[in-house]
Structures are given as C-alpha cells and as structure tokens.
Amino acid sequence: IMNNPASDITSLPTSAPPGGKGNVQTWIYDQVFAAILEQRLAPETRLAEDTLGEIFGVSRTVIRAVLQRLSHDHVVDIRPNRGAVVASLSVEEVRDVFEARRVIENGIIDLACQRRRKSELANLKTLVEREQAAFDANDKGNWIRLSGEFHLALSEIAGNRTLGDSLRALVSRTSLAISQYETPGQSACSQQEHFAIIAAIEAGDTAAAQSQMTDHLA
C-alpha cells in the first residue's frame, strides 16, 4: 500500500464559504471530497473534527454532519475511539468496486445513447481534452479529478440522478484504490478510450459503447 506521508488536512485549500448558511455543509463536503478524489488526502489520513472546524471556520457539529455524509459515500471511515479517517480498500473491495462500476456504467451508457445531445457530447469532448492536457503536464491530481468527472458527466447525459449518485461514490472509491495500488508510471484511465466511448455514443451504437466501457474499466 502506498500512502503519502505528506498528506495532511491542514493543507486543504479553503475559500470564502457561500453566503447562504444552508450551503456551508455542501461547500465543505465538496472541498474534502475533491481533496480525496485528487489524492491530496491519502488513505488512513485522520480527519479531526476540531482541526477541520478551525480550517473551515465552522462548529464541530457542522463538521460531524459532513463526515457522516462522506462516510455514507464510503470514502471516510468513522471508527470507535479514533474518529474519522480517509477510507482504505482491500483488494477484494477494489474488485467489488470495479464490478459494480461495470454494471452501473453500462446502464448509464444505454441511457446516454438514448438521450444524448450534441451540446452535451461536445462538452464531454472538451473535458477529455482537458484531461489529456493535465496528463501531459504530469498534473496527476487534476488528471485524476478530470478522469472521474468524465464518468460522472456521462451519468448526467443519461439523466438518472440515482445512478449518478451511486457512481459518484464508486468513482471516489476508485481514486482511493488508485492511490493505494497503482503501479508508478502507469495510466489508470486512458483518454483515447474516453474518446472512443464518446464516438460510439455519438453514433448511437449502444453495444459498441458498452463494449468500449467494459474494456476500459477492465
């Protein structure tokens, strides 16, 4: 398992919280979720409520609610007598995650082929171009985030929010798996395969798009 010893919640970037109080929890959730997705917070990193409260300028009650939501998405473990830590995955759990992704994402492909719009596919191509640029620049954190966003953007084209919510949790757990088990120097997500999936969806070829997705996730 490859953990990053420099991973520290005090390095979380912050910005001014939204004006509406009801948005504060979502804002903090997005900050922490992005840090996990981009691997700035490694597996087993402790997420102390008091420290997070100081970073974001909110009460421990607000932080506790955020951590509960992250726990629900399976990217944070809340452990007795230890508190919250960034989750880590066993090999068996990683296999389960990818098996679930194959099932869910092929369903998403089916819906996307039915409901696709030219503007949405154009935006998807632009996202993959940004992903390729981040990869070429060796900006791993941004590349990992954009790679995940590609799959989430597909779920938006499919237009099924429940599938999208399920996939979001799986994508974040995939990022955890990459941070633990990825072979150095190996690309975990190919931009060319993303373009091939888009081309098949654009053509309305569900079978080809699903085959591309299955091979891609494999």
Disulfide bonds with the S-S distance in Angstrom:
none
